[in-house]
Structure formats: C-alpha cells, structure tokens
Amino acid sequence: MKLLPTEEKLITSNEDKIILTNHRIQMTDSVWGQSITISIFLEDISSLEIKYKSNIIFIILSIICLLGGASSAGQEGSTALIGGLVFGGIFFALWWFTRKHIISISSDGGASLNFMVQGMGDDKIDDFIHNISLAKQTRVNQLHKL
C-alpha cells in the first residue's frame, strides 16, 4: 500500500491484509487466483458491523438426529440411539467449524469491506473497531477545520 501525503499507518490486522491509516482503511487479499483491494476513506464509513455467519441447516440436522436417536432410547437392540448421537455430533461439529466471525465496514453508497476475523479475541475485535471509530472521528474533525 502506497501512503498518501500526510498519511500514516495506525494499525494492521489479519497478517497485514487490513491496514488502517489516519485517512482510510484498506483490505488487500488474494484467493484462488483472484485479487481484491478495497479502500474506504474514513469519512465515508457509514457503519461497522461484527457478525457471525453459520450454516443453520447443520444445527437443524443435528437436533433432528439427536431427537430421532433419543426417541428410540427405550427400545432393545436399537442402534438408532448410537446413530442419532454420532450423526448429531457430526452435524453439530460441521456447524461449529463452518461458523465465520466477520467484520463488515460499509461506505456511503460504495463497496463494503468484509473480512473474517482470524486469531482475534473479542477484546481485540472491540479495540480494532474502537480504533477505526477514533480514526474516523479524528479525520472528520480534521476535514471540518479546513
């Protein structure tokens, strides 16, 4: 990332894929032969969102399997209980491991910057969002002085 005049790096995240400066936030990433760079000037940020995304079908299948297995618990020689527990556990694990913790930064009428949080606890995520908010406030105050 080339810095603009009077621009300074404030923090980076996700192995330097996300860079926050005193003027903008930029994401650069490449996956499977595709490359993406999104840059949003701080004064154009309209919202910051932290969300979990998951495939709800896995948790529904897990509950169905567990209930199906539990309903056959009283029958002798029934393998449905074990099968229900095993498949219920597998579907629950699929749901758990496919959950995605995402930060979404939206701009006024432009593209949104969405990235998965990797290796950041809730405190670090809160600090990251707080730093973006502080940088935006400082930038907006600076522009109003001009």
N, C-alpha and C positions, 0 to 999 in steps of 0.2 A: 504494500500500500504506500503510495506516494502521498506525503503530507502536504497540505495546502500551506500558504504563507500564514504564519502565526498559529498554526495548528500543532497541538501536542497530544501524544498518546497518553491516555489516562489509565486504562486497564485493558487486559485482553482475557479471553476465555476460550474454552474448547480448543486447546492447543494452538492458540493464536489465529483461529478461524474467525473469531469475533473480536473486533477491535473498536474500542470506544475512545474517541478523541474529544477534545473540547468543542468541536464543530459538528461531528457526525458519528454515526455508528455504521460499521461496515462488516458484512459477512462474505467470506470467500470460501468456497468449498468445491470439491470435485468428487463425483461418484460415477463409477462405471462409464468413463469416457465423456461425461458431461461436466462442464464447469459453470459455476454460478457465482456472480458477485452482485450483491445488493448493498447500496449505500443510501442511508437516510440521514438528511441533515436534522440535527437535534430539534430545531424549531418546527420541523414538520411532523414530529411524532405526535400522534393523536391518542394512542393507547398502548399500554403494556399489559400483557396477559400471561399468566402462568397456568398451565393446564396439564392434566393427564389425559391421554388418549389410550383406549384399550378396545379390544375386540370383544364386545359384550356377549357374542354368541358362545364363546368358550366358557364363560361363567354360567350361562344358562344351561349348556350341555352338562357341565359339572354338577349342577344342582339336580338336573333330571336323572343323571346316573346315580348320584348318591341317594335320591329318594327312591328310585327303582330298586336299588340294592337293599335299602332299608325295609322296603315293603315285603321283601322275600326273606327277611331275617328269621322268621319263625318256622320256616319250612325246613324239614330234614333233608340233608344231602344237596341243598341248593348251592350252586356256585354263583348264583346271581348276586349274593351279598358281596362276595370277594370281587367279582367282575365290576359291580357298581362302585365299590371303593377304589379299585385300580383305575378304571376309566374316569371316574370322578376326579381322582387325584391328578391324572394326566391332563384332563381338560383344565383343571384349576392351575396347574403348572404352566400350561400354554398361555392362559390368560395372564398370569403373573409376569411371565418373561416377555410377553409382547406388549406390555404397557409401555407407553412413552411419556416422558416428562418433557414438556415443550414450553419454551418461552416464545411468545409472538409479539413483535413490535410492529405496530401499524402506523402508516403515514397518512397524512391528509390526502386522500384520493390517489395514492400511489400504491406501490407494491408493499406487501408485508414481509418482514424479515422473521422467518420461523426457523428455530433450531432446537434440536434435542439437547437437553441438559445431560452432560456426561461427567460423572465424578464430582458433582457439586451437591452438598447437603442443603437443607432448607435455609440455614443461616447464610450460606454463601450466595444462594439464589436471591434471598432478600437483600443482601448487601449489593449484589450486582444491579438489581432493579433500583435500589436506592441511589446508587452511583449514576445510573442513567438519568434518573429524575433530577438529581442535583446538577448534573452537567447540562441538562435541558434548561433548567431554571437559570443557571448562570449565563447560558448562551442567549436566552430570550431577554434577560436583563441587559446584557451587553448590546444586543441589537436595538433595544428601545432607547439606549443612551445615544446612539448615532444620530 
